Amino acid sequence: MALWSLFKDLHAGSTTWGIKVRIVRLYKLSHSKNASDNEGSMELVLHDESLDRIHCSMDMDIFKKFQEHLVEGGLCCITHLLVKDNDWKGKSTTNKHRLCLNRDSKVLEFKCSNFPSRMHELKEFHELSIPKKDEWSYQLIDVIGRVTSYQQPTKMPSLKTSRMDFKMVDTSGNSLDCSLWDEYIDMLLPKLEHNINNTCIVLFRFGRVCEMKFQNTHHITHLIVNGDDDVFNQFRTRMETEDGGGLNKLMFSEEDHDMYVEFSQKSARVQTLSCLKGMKQVSNYWVEATILDIDTKTDYWYLACKTCDKKVYVEGSRMKCWTCREQTFTDTYRYKVHIVVQDPTGYATLLLWNRECAAIIGKSAGEMRDLNADGSKMGNKMVEKGLIHKKLLFEVKNNPYNNNQVQKDYFIVTRVVLNEDTMEIYRLNQVTDEESTAIVPTEKNYKRCELLEVSSKEADEKGKGLYIEDAEHDIDEQGVEDAGKVLVVHDDELSTKKSETMSESVAKEPIYQKRASETTTDATYMLKKKRITKEKN
């Protein structure tokens, strides 16, 4: 018997086999939902010099002995192992055997520049076939594609799980419907939303073909987004050649499309931060603001229950979710970040939950927390770098009181817009939104102006369109003293009137005038203000 054997030569008649391998996949398999770190097993997918693959298993206590030599993508030598039949339902390889390591096994790291490497075995979408209903086992497959659309995750309370659907296309234009479950959603969704204006290419490793969709298999599936290795570069090259520049196509989620339509039709409820603070009505409003700072008094993430996403409390060696009222085990972290934002009218504190925060940063809370493992606080710095100075469009819930009727000092963010097309539509419609503008005349443009009290009917009097040069104007002392009255503008040629209730803060600040539309026939056309401030409630 040769000292080192290939996988094709292995059989169950001996335990003295020795193999040289590259580790294709390394993952932990938990045998129960609430398993601890020391429970379960470590699973490996290996390939030899002939690029044949085989599955390998070991208990956690054995893995800890050889942990330093077992790295995904690395090389190692393994001796004294068991050879068994590959009787698993979900098969990571086509080999009829699988390997098991025991206490007599030995693992050593070795280096060889000529050892081959094939980390992925990709299949084209048209090669995938739906397994037969009477087929007990299934084969795990690697695919790569460009995401064209996706849906927001859906909670499934009856199964105590969540699911997210998305669609990919390959270089030939074939589409593939995909689904992700539970923790795999957090691996992909933040990157999709963060790259909403760019191409998103996903390498789906060890996925499963079901009756309706291609989906993940718990523990073993691995997702890589917008990688820079040869597999991704070859895909980009083929896509540019065969799809005629398809890489430039933008990715839209269904929610993005709904918001785009909402802003286009001007049906969105828009407010400023200063107005929100004084409002008592419970409703959702859109505000455009810049993130200035983050509240560092609290952690940026929390340990979350896998069932309800609420905070899990650690009591000694046990974890308990008070919402589900049961003990649990979880290693899932979710964002909870208080941010300070500013718009032209003032400041406010907003609360970002996991989905919105992950979309802005582009990484999950678990990934950021892992960066803090060495005590460098690198994860916290990355969160701050990913949020501060970002100018975004937030949908906030204006609920002045919590369940105990104690007034809140922050607003909860329910949605955030990252798509540039949607934000542009919002800004264009805001420029022509008459409810958020005011007119302030200058002597350069008008011969006479005064503050009077007039009826709303007179204020809405029709006239011709106005053309006013861009100018900056400070209201004089009389304007400040008379703030709160109705401003009426007279012109010898047009005889126009316009009313707008002004607060003292408006009168004190410069206002930029804009050009009226050539098609405007309303003499009450209001020019966009630099700062939108309404009278206090």
HUTA-V343376 format. One record per helix or strand of 3 or more residues. SS is the DSSP state (~ for helix, > for strand). FROM is the first residue (numbers start at 1). LEN is the number of residues. If there is no record, write none. Layout:
# HUTA-V343376
ss/from/len
SS/FROM/LEN
SS/FROM/LEN
This chain:
# HUTA-V343376
ss/from/len
~/7/3
>/18/12
>/41/7
>/53/7
~/60/10
>/75/11
>/97/13
~/125/3
>/138/13
>/154/3
>/161/9
>/175/7
~/183/12
>/201/9
>/214/3
>/222/4
~/230/13
~/246/3
~/254/11
~/273/6
>/283/12
>/301/4
>/313/3
>/318/4
>/326/3
>/333/11
>/346/8
~/354/8
~/365/6
~/378/10
>/391/8
>/411/7
~/420/12
~/434/3
>/448/5
~/456/4
~/477/5
>/486/5
~/504/5
